[in-house]
Amino acid sequence: MLPNDIKRYSNDVADYIEKHIDKVATSIKVSLSSASWIPPSARPAPPPRPIISAPQTAYARIEQWVLKNKLLTGVIVVVLGGATYHIMKKKSSYRKKRRAKRAASGARSEVVVVAGSPSEPITRSISLDLERRGFIVYIVCNTIEEEVMVQSESRPDIKPLMIDIVDPSSASAAIERFTMHLQAPHSPFPGGKTHHLIFRSLILIPSLTYPSSPIATLSASTLSDLLNTRLLNPILTLQNFLPLLSKLPFPANASGHNSSTDASKPSVLILTPTIIPSLSLPFHAPESATTAFLNTFTQILSSELSSLSIPVIHLKLGTFDFSFFTPKNQLQSQRNHSPLPSPSEEWDPASRNLYSRNYTTLNSGNVGHAMGCGSVGGSHGKGSSLRELNNAVFDAMDRKRSGVVRVGMGSSIYGFIGTWVPRGLVGWMMGVRKYKGEDDIQGRQSASGSDSVSAGSTASMSGRLTPESDGLGSSGAGLGGSGFISVMDLDGGH
């Protein structure tokens, strides 16, 4: 240690002496260069004057900073370039003209079949948008109530397509009649030029609302209704249309106008929610399990139909704003906004003690409002515009190959979080905490007085997730009681 200190001190002393010697030498050199008694030839040259550099321009300073921080500069360029590309692509997508092709006579010729509940806001939004773009829209109806709802739209090109999927023979007869309708020539007016209808796409929209409950409290009737309404309904509907899809296009259509377009196979679009299934949140087993099955089903369907050149596009939906869908009458409005009993009150005491705190935390506040695909988030005015969804559906119909399309607020980011972030951390961020036994029960009982003050607001939010409020207990009509009407133009001029 001592030799090192001696070396350091010696270097400091040497630097100090050298600095002063240089200063003395410079002073002597300046004095001798200005002395008059020394001949000019013998005078030493005066030291050069310090060069005063001109102030750097902004460009020079930026260039110097870039040269010193090349890595950070590269990251900034990549981020700004990606953001600029995303913004420009989004703007160009909004400006893109999206219209259905018409026959030579100007009549509508392209047909889209929408298989979804007519009472679902997302089904109505897509149907109304496609009708405005020039398509003939058929909505698959399983009951008389649904057929009446479609007819109540009073749109001449939005028509019900009655298919009783429970009765195979009746469903086959309905598909056969629809096939004959496509093959028959049509004319916009008597004596006018005839044309054939073109089946453009089949859009499957399973119900996007699910009950929220712990697995321990799910009843057998609830599971049975989920299996029928969320899985069997879209699968059986698709099965009935597969023979027709495999035969298209018909020879008569392929020889008609726009043969390059008519000869293409119709596409199949399947829409599913993605936020809650991506995160695998507690108390959402029905939605997560059903969506996982539909995801696998869509992948297998895409593989099977690839040999037939039928594209299958899977649209994974985020949250959309359905705030401008209002109930049809005052009675429904009062019913939809009245407080409903909390689901935890319908559980057995043991389940209520074990799960109610985490359940209430997870389904309340901004967390619960941002997780839905319109049924939750959209009802609170949070989410992407419906125009974004409608544009994505039209663009997916134009695709010539199968694939996955994410659309809506949170569809991409929550998919990334669900894939890469540990699930324990996701649950902790959502407010899920470990059960603490008797201490947790006593703390919850002591706070019951303050909780009763806000019970109305919490129950009005969480009650909508019960099987009763979701319409799972009813057979046939589905969600027919929650009719909606649009009070503004969803397309903004399209």
TAUR-V298695 format. One line per field, one symbol per residue. psi: psi as a letter, one per 40 degrees, with the letter a starting at -180 (. if undefined). A space follows every 10 residues. Layout:
psi->???
This chain:
psi->dddddddddd dddddddddd dddddddddd dddehdehid dehihiiiih hhiihiiddd ddddddddgd dddddddddd dddddddddd ddddehhhii iiideeiheh hhhhgiheeh dddddddddd ddeeihhhhh heiddddddd dedfhdehii ghhgedhddd dddddddddd dddiiihdih eihiiiihhd ihhhgihehi ihiiddehid dddddddddd dddddddddd edddddeiii ddddeaifdd ddeiiiihhh hiieddddef iiefdddddd dddddddddd ddddedeefh hhhhhhhbhi hfdehiidid ddddddeihi iiddeeiidd ddddeddddd ddfiadddde eifddcddee ehiiiddddd dddddddeie iiahhhiihe dddddddddd hiddddddde ehihhfbddd ddddddeddd dddedddddd dddeeiddde edeiicdbfd efiiiheihd efe.
